[in-house]
């Protein structure tokens, strides 16, 4: 409907579908609580691996240019109003 009304472009639809597929980790075709938990765990592991590669110590903010790291809302742990980190939901 939005495409027919020219409110969004086909590229917008593709971007949303790609994001949906990235979040639908179990391939069920719907997003549920388990998908969100899996996405959060994957994002947390990705941040942990990135910190290890940079030689940072988790929780100190060392090596990532922030003061306080994810716990204080650093760049890698920004919380949205629903309590999820942006990386996990985006």
N, C-alpha and C positions, 0 to 999 in steps of 0.2 A: 504494500500500500504506500509506504513512504517513498519507494522508488517511483511508483506511478505518479505521485504528486510532486516529484522532483525535490523532495525535502532532504534526501540523502543521495549520495552517489554509489555506484556499484563498488567503488574502492572502499567506501565506508562499510558496506555490508561485508566485504571480504575481510576487512580488518577486525570487525566484531566476530565473525565466524572463526577466524584464526585464533583469536583470544579465547573464545568459547572452547574450541578444540584443545587448546593448551590447558585449560582448567578442567576439562572433562577427562580426568586421568584414568577413570575406569571404562571409558568409552560407552557409557550407557545412553548418551544422547540427552542427558539432563544433568544439571548441577545440583548436588545435594551436600549435606553436611560433611560426608566422608571426602568428597572432592575438595572442599575447602580445607579440611584438615591435611590432606595429602599435599595440596598446593602450599600451605603454610610450612609444612615440614621440608618440602623441597626448597623453598625460598630460604629457610633457616640454614639448611645444609650448604646452599650456594654461598650465602654470606660467610659462613664458617670457613669454607674452602678458600674464599677470596681473602679473608683475613690471614689464613695460614700462608698463602702465597706472598702476601705483603709483609709477613713477619709480625703482624699485630697480635696483641694480647687481648682476648675477648673480654669485654666489659670495661676496658680502660680507655678505649678510643684511640689507642696508640696505632699509628700507621694508617689511619683513615681520615685524618684531618679534622675530626670532630672532637669535642670535649664531652666525654661520657658515653659515646657509642650509642647503641640501639636503645638502651634503657632510658636515656634522656631525650630521645627523639632525634638522634643523629641522622645523617643522610641515608644510612642503610636500615633504619628502623622507624621511619616516620609512621605514626599511627593515624588512621583515619577515624572519623567519628564513630564507626562501628566496632573499633577495637582491633581491626586487622591491620597488619602492616601493608603499605601500598604495594610493595613488591609481591606479596603473596596474593593479592587480589587482582592486581593489574594484569 
